[in-house]
Amino acid sequence: MQSCSFGATRKTNTTIVPTVKKADATTAQTACGMTFWRQLEEKWNRIQVGRQGSYSIERLMSLEHYCNTTSWTRVILVCVLTPVPALSVALMLECLPLNSPSEGWAANWMFWLRLALTHVVVGFNVFSQMTVFVPGLNFTFCKQFIVTIGGAIGLVGAGILAANTIGFPVPLLMQFGTIPTGIATSIMLRLVIGPVIFTSGSPITIHLKRFYRAILAFMTLIGIYPLFKVLYDFVPVGYRGIIVLVLPVWRFAAKHFIVYAIRDLEDLIPEAVASLVDFFSSLFVSVCMSSSGPLYLSMMFIASDLGQILLEMRELSENAHVLLQIIQQEQTGSTNQQNTSKLLSTILDILKEPGALRAKSLKAVRLWACLPHPLTPQQTEQLLNLESACTNDQWERLSSDRMKRSSVQTMQNVFKTKISIVPTPNLEPETFSPTTADIIEAKNFHTIGSRSGTKRSKQLVLQGLQLLFHCEYLELVEYVECIIPIVYVVYKSVLEQLPNVVYYPGGAGNWGIATVVNILVLAVLEVISLVFLHQFLQHKFAFSAMHQLAFALETHLF
């Protein structure tokens, strides 16, 4: 019996061990798979444009003041009226009649006038931004006008020379026209402003380089995006779905190109990416949807856009979830829990508290914005105080020493109070003093609590500033993607009533109700996503996304 039971036991053991090993192997494979996908998701989130920067404290204060002082009427008017000037200029240019290209370049003098006026409008916009980007540059309105006219003459002159040599109309005129325009503009800048603009040792050189990189990126996208439309028209209709699938990849690469070009202008990254890449992409999608083609292509554009919206909202939700956890931890250890759910107030309250953040903790935070923002005198004074604290190398060490000394003195006072409360009259008075271990324990308790609170506060500030950057980027993207289709519908509807429509691709008569509905469906989806984003931020952080959108439009796009 013993041998039988022993044999049975051995048999049972030999059948169990492989099962356990197999279960362990399955668990390990599952854990490895989850780790791989988690790492892949983290890398994906890390390369998103919304994670490529964060707010500066100056911009945060300016936004907080804007949200508290701006009415909803102004916010709505800013969002609605922002595209009106550009649309008005485009429609006025279309009112200038064109002649048939077969009549030659000389008979089409109105075309050259339109080209010159277009350059003047764009040039004034660029040079007005140049005065903001380059402080100390003596570039008055009169000088801007002279340089702009000189650049327009260079562009039109080179275009006429090419038309006389190659023929009219000149292919890729806007792409190749950037070369003579750049040469003529450089000469005019040298004559009007002087050699300081080209001197390497000039104090404005670093600002000029940043501005030139931004303009070069802008001109590059202007030259490349029309080629993408040419590629779309060149591909047979049955294979155009591939172009629709490639568009998000191309857009992603173009956005990172802009981020790389203006890395020194971190506050401008959301506006630059949205007003350049998403503007051209939305315009490209609207033009493609308006052209005659299968209905499934329009559905693919809408589905692709909807998929990108869902991915962006999911990424923002994860980013917000991390911040909410930090806020809840901060709220647990805070005595004043009134404004902890308000994102802007929470961050500013932490910065206002003396000793809440050490100078070293602020090294990862940009204090001043890359461009000046409107601030109240109190906000300016607070920024100057933070700057003076951060520039003092001994601030952190002296602050820590004071905290340690105050903690020891506090504990000694507590122990002395206990001696006076519990006397021993029948015995010789015993002097009670804290031991070294007691002092170290009390000091460590205070230091650990202080470090824990400081760490949470630092994480809250860093994560909050990054989330504000992320939110502004998404708001601008959704705004551009909803406003451009609407503007295109208005522009195309007016153009159909003008004689110049016969010279555009497709000609007259190809603009119907079905095309308008398809484009407006795309715009409605973007409007819904923007409203959802506003409700999400309002519910989670008591923060108005529409106010932030209007703030971004007023500070950088106007």
Secondary structure, 3 states (H helix, E strand, C coil): CHHHHHHHHHHHHHHHHHHHHHHHHHHHHHHHHHHHHHHHHHHHHHCCHHHCCCCCHHHHHHHHHHHHHCCHHHHHHHHHHCCHHHHHHHHHHHCCCCCCHHHCCCCCHHHHHHHHHHHHHHHHHHHHHHHHHCCCCCCCHHHHHHHHHHHHHHHHHHHHHHHHHCCCCCCCHHHHCHHHHHHHHHHHHHHHCCHHHCCCCCCCHHHHHHHHHHHHHHHHHHHHHHHHHHHHHHCCHHHHHHHHHHHHHHHHHHHHHHHHHCCCCHHHHHHHHHHHHHHHHHHHHHHHHHCCCCHHHHHHHHHHHHHHHHHHHHHHHHHHHHHHHHHHHHHHCCCCCCCCCCHHHHHHHHHHCCCCCCHHHHHHCCCCCCCCCCCCHHHHHHHHHHHHHHHCCCHHHHHHHHHHHHHHHHHHHHHHHHHHHCCCCCCCCCCCCCCHHHHHHHHHHHHHHHHHHHHHHHHHHHHHHHHHHHHHHHHHHHHHHHHHHHHHHHHHHHHCCCHHHHHCCCCCCCCCHHHHHHHHHHHHHHHHHHHHHHHHHHHHHCCCHHHHHHHHHHHHHC
